[in-house]
Amino acid sequence: MSGVVREGDLTQGHCFNPTPPASFSSAVTVNGRGVVRYGDSIVTHCCGPVCHSGIYIGQHEVTVEGRSIQIKGDPISCGDVCNECSSDVTVG
């Protein structure tokens, strides 16, 4: 089982620094923070002069507002990975 990714939870980072989500559910929360869903974006991040953004792309049966929730270890389209998450709300 893996923890649910929420507003403010950082990615693992790659050449780029760990990055928080830029969008998340405003209606459904875990531990008082919005739940991150499939298609939500991360904050644009830079490694030297190169900057990019990305979207959360984990696929699960558990959904929030019709979109898969994201859990620790899920991929992000830019090559990063979900890392921080709730320690007491899990899926799996």
C-alpha positions as a Markdown table, in Angstrom:
| # | Residue | x | y | z |
|---|---|---|---|---|
| 1 | Met | 0.0 | 0.0 | 0.0 |
| 2 | Ser | 1.2 | 3.5 | -0.8 |
| 3 | Gly | 0.3 | 6.9 | 0.6 |
| 4 | Val | -1.9 | 9.4 | -1.2 |
| 5 | Val | -0.1 | 12.4 | -2.7 |
| 6 | Arg | -1.5 | 15.8 | -1.5 |
| 7 | Glu | -1.1 | 19.5 | -2.0 |
| 8 | Gly | 2.4 | 20.5 | -1.0 |
| 9 | Asp | 3.9 | 17.0 | -1.2 |
| 10 | Leu | 7.2 | 17.1 | -3.1 |
| 11 | Thr | 8.4 | 14.9 | -6.0 |
| 12 | Gln | 11.6 | 12.8 | -5.8 |
| 13 | Gly | 13.4 | 15.2 | -8.1 |
| 14 | His | 15.7 | 14.4 | -11.0 |
| 15 | Cys | 18.3 | 16.8 | -12.3 |
| 16 | Phe | 15.6 | 19.3 | -11.2 |
| 17 | Asn | 14.8 | 20.0 | -7.6 |
| 18 | Pro | 11.9 | 18.2 | -5.9 |
| 19 | Thr | 8.7 | 20.0 | -6.9 |
| 20 | Pro | 5.2 | 20.4 | -5.4 |
| 21 | Pro | 2.0 | 20.0 | -7.3 |
| 22 | Ala | 0.6 | 23.1 | -9.0 |
| 23 | Ser | -3.0 | 21.8 | -9.1 |
| 24 | Phe | -5.0 | 19.4 | -7.0 |
| 25 | Ser | -8.6 | 18.8 | -5.8 |
| 26 | Ser | -10.1 | 21.7 | -3.9 |
| 27 | Ala | -13.1 | 19.6 | -2.9 |
| 28 | Val | -11.5 | 16.4 | -1.6 |
| 29 | Thr | -8.8 | 16.5 | 1.0 |
| 30 | Val | -6.5 | 14.1 | 2.9 |
| 31 | Asn | -5.1 | 15.4 | 6.2 |
| 32 | Gly | -6.6 | 18.8 | 5.3 |
| 33 | Arg | -4.7 | 19.1 | 2.0 |
| 34 | Gly | -6.1 | 18.7 | -1.5 |
| 35 | Val | -5.7 | 15.3 | -3.2 |
| 36 | Val | -3.5 | 15.2 | -6.3 |
| 37 | Arg | -5.2 | 13.4 | -9.3 |
| 38 | Tyr | -4.3 | 12.1 | -12.8 |
| 39 | Gly | -3.7 | 15.1 | -15.1 |
| 40 | Asp | -2.9 | 17.6 | -12.3 |
| 41 | Ser | 0.3 | 19.6 | -13.0 |
| 42 | Ile | 3.5 | 20.2 | -11.1 |
| 43 | Val | 5.1 | 23.5 | -10.7 |
| 44 | Thr | 7.5 | 24.4 | -13.5 |
| 45 | His | 11.0 | 23.5 | -12.4 |
| 46 | Cys | 14.5 | 24.3 | -13.8 |
| 47 | Cys | 17.9 | 22.6 | -14.0 |
| 48 | Gly | 20.3 | 25.3 | -15.1 |
| 49 | Pro | 18.8 | 27.1 | -18.1 |
| 50 | Val | 16.4 | 24.3 | -18.9 |
| 51 | Cys | 12.9 | 24.5 | -17.4 |
| 52 | His | 9.8 | 22.3 | -17.8 |
| 53 | Ser | 6.6 | 21.2 | -16.2 |
| 54 | Gly | 4.7 | 17.9 | -16.1 |
| 55 | Ile | 1.5 | 16.2 | -15.2 |
| 56 | Tyr | 0.8 | 13.3 | -12.9 |
| 57 | Ile | 0.1 | 10.2 | -14.8 |
| 58 | Gly | -0.5 | 7.3 | -12.3 |
| 59 | Gln | -3.5 | 5.1 | -13.1 |
| 60 | His | -5.5 | 3.5 | -10.3 |
| 61 | Glu | -9.0 | 2.3 | -9.6 |
| 62 | Val | -9.5 | 4.8 | -6.8 |
| 63 | Thr | -10.7 | 8.1 | -8.1 |
| 64 | Val | -11.4 | 11.6 | -6.9 |
| 65 | Glu | -13.7 | 13.7 | -9.1 |
| 66 | Gly | -13.5 | 11.0 | -11.8 |
| 67 | Arg | -9.7 | 11.0 | -12.0 |
| 68 | Ser | -7.2 | 8.5 | -10.6 |
| 69 | Ile | -5.6 | 9.6 | -7.3 |
| 70 | Gln | -1.8 | 9.7 | -7.2 |
| 71 | Ile | 0.2 | 7.7 | -4.8 |
| 72 | Lys | 3.9 | 7.5 | -3.8 |
| 73 | Gly | 5.9 | 6.0 | -6.6 |
| 74 | Asp | 3.6 | 7.1 | -9.4 |
| 75 | Pro | 5.2 | 8.6 | -12.5 |
| 76 | Ile | 5.1 | 12.2 | -13.7 |
| 77 | Ser | 5.2 | 13.0 | -17.4 |
| 78 | Cys | 8.5 | 14.9 | -17.1 |
| 79 | Gly | 10.4 | 11.8 | -15.8 |
| 80 | Asp | 10.0 | 12.7 | -12.1 |
| 81 | Val | 8.2 | 10.4 | -9.5 |
| 82 | Cys | 5.8 | 11.1 | -6.7 |
| 83 | Asn | 7.7 | 10.9 | -3.4 |
| 84 | Glu | 6.1 | 12.6 | -0.4 |
| 85 | Cys | 2.7 | 11.4 | 0.6 |
| 86 | Ser | 0.3 | 10.9 | 3.5 |
| 87 | Ser | 1.6 | 8.6 | 6.2 |
| 88 | Asp | -1.8 | 7.4 | 7.3 |
| 89 | Val | -4.1 | 7.4 | 4.2 |
| 90 | Thr | -3.0 | 4.7 | 1.8 |
| 91 | Val | -4.3 | 2.9 | -1.3 |
| 92 | Gly | -3.5 | -0.6 | -2.5 |
